[in-house]
């Protein structure tokens, strides 16, 4: 069974099989006589129990619709919505409940489920979904607003809170966040939220290219998402290398956390020591600093110019994990100590990402006029 790829909120018209996380939601009667329509399918294929007309059973959920008017159905619908909230790792596939043998119309039944529009793990019949989008609560088609401050810890929390959304492929509901990561020597990769997740402190990204097939970690995917994550591609571990800030440098390139920038401030301008500054007040025209704290720790309106010179992702170890952008930036500015001069560190910053361990290797790269592709997207 493949969900609609446009929205991810549309249940198939004909459901013949369920994935591990999916639940078939059907209309029933209080006596649990599943003799016809979707109820019969639920009984014969998905584990509905004869004699049970309400609630979860097998890989199904029964909502009684035969006992009276709409007012008698709503409490059972509310119970279902509460159940779906408490089971965020399940995907609930609604049928056109009450619109068959019970004799109700779509315009009568669909509004009962308007609160379920807030739940990304509930999928609707296409007629209902279009109808509900026109009602007073259109939140399901709105993208989340990114938090004001984003660092690795915030990203981990967001991924945990949206684990179902990521697994189900509902990227259009996620905040507009772009991260950078290390692919290999001299090459960064970039992913939007929905195409990456965390397992402990390790970052994993999804890639559809077959070159990543051997690196796919199915066990991690199953542990995190409890389902196949169909269509996502191959999940493989990478090194986190910062998050895109809202700012661009003087060349129009987006600045990421962990970038090393050369800035020039107007004469007499004030600056914030919390910006992990490098240099000295006496030579303010050559002031340099690295962005290290989060994606909102700089104020470019104070800068006469700001140009990225490189990043702090040099001398990497392939076994590294965690918030490298923060740790390496602090080492770069001397907070954690460094055996290299500032001139050496600035040279190293131009050859990133890099796994070279000695400063003379970077001098050699410069002499050979080797160019590294760190500017990216």
Secondary structure, 3 states (H helix, E strand, C coil): CCCCCCCCCECCCCCCCCCCCEEEEEEECCCCCCCCHHHHHHHHHCCCCCCCCCEEECCEEEEECCCCCHHHHHHHHHHHHHHHHHCCCCEEEECCCCCCCCCCCHHHHHHHHHHHHHCCCEEECHHHHHHHHCCCCCHHHCCCCCCCCCCHHHHHHHHHHCHHHHHHCCHHHCCCCEEEEEEECCEEEEEECCCEEEECCEEEEEECCHHHHHHCCHHHHHHHHCCCCCCCCEEEEEEEEEEEEEEECCCCCEEECCEEEEEEECCCCCCCHHHCEECCHHHHHHCEEECCCCCCCCCHHHEEEEEEEEECCCCCCCCCCCCHHHHHHHHHCCCCCCCCCHHHHHHHHCCCCCCCCCHHHHHHHHHCCCCCECCCC
